[in-house]
Amino acid sequence: MSIEKIRQVLKDHARLAVDIATLADDADLYEAGMTSHASVNVMLALEDAFDLEFPDRMLKRSVFESMAAMDAAIQELTA
């Protein structure tokens, strides 16, 4: 469920050069065209979508580089 929600957030905010539906859960989103600016928008949209706040320790590139990494972070925050 959360991967689908993450895909929707990415579709709306990541400004990827490719269709999000074609990417694997572990695909590198930065290689797919996501910029640092877009990743901030994605982070804010994920916080709204999942009603959470990413702590400072998670505000790094590796947390937002793939849907799988974002899902793991969200699951950790909502456990």
JORAHU-V472705 format. One record per residue. N is the residue number from 0. PHI is phi in degrees with one decimal (NA if undefined). BURIAL is # if it has 9 or more other ideal C-beta (glycine too) atoms within 8 Angstrom, else .. Layout:
N&PHI&BURIAL + N&PHI&BURIAL
This chain:
0&NA&. + 1&-69.5&# + 2&-62.5&# + 3&-62.4&. + 4&-67.0&# + 5&-63.8&# + 6&-58.6&# + 7&-65.6&# + 8&-61.7&# + 9&-64.5&# + 10&-58.7&. + 11&-82.5&. + 12&-128.3&# + 13&-82.1&# + 14&52.1&. + 15&-76.1&# + 16&-78.3&. + 17&-124.7&. + 18&-68.8&. + 19&-59.1&# + 20&-66.1&. + 21&-89.3&. + 22&-95.6&# + 23&-71.2&. + 24&-58.7&# + 25&-101.0&. + 26&-65.7&# + 27&-76.7&. + 28&-70.7&# + 29&-71.5&# + 30&-68.4&. + 31&-82.8&# + 32&110.6&# + 33&-72.7&# + 34&-91.9&. + 35&-61.1&. + 36&-62.3&. + 37&-64.6&# + 38&-65.6&# + 39&-66.7&. + 40&-62.7&# + 41&-63.0&# + 42&-57.8&# + 43&-64.6&. + 44&-67.6&# + 45&-64.9&# + 46&-60.3&# + 47&-68.9&. + 48&-66.0&# + 49&-106.5&# + 50&52.0&. + 51&-145.6&# + 52&-132.7&. + 53&-71.9&# + 54&-71.6&. + 55&-52.4&. + 56&-64.8&. + 57&-100.0&# + 58&-86.3&. + 59&-143.6&. + 60&-54.4&. + 61&-63.6&. + 62&-71.6&# + 63&-111.5&# + 64&-79.6&# + 65&-151.0&# + 66&-64.7&# + 67&-63.6&# + 68&-66.1&# + 69&-65.3&# + 70&-61.3&# + 71&-61.8&. + 72&-64.7&# + 73&-65.9&# + 74&-64.1&# + 75&-62.8&. + 76&-75.6&# + 77&-104.1&. + 78&-73.3&.
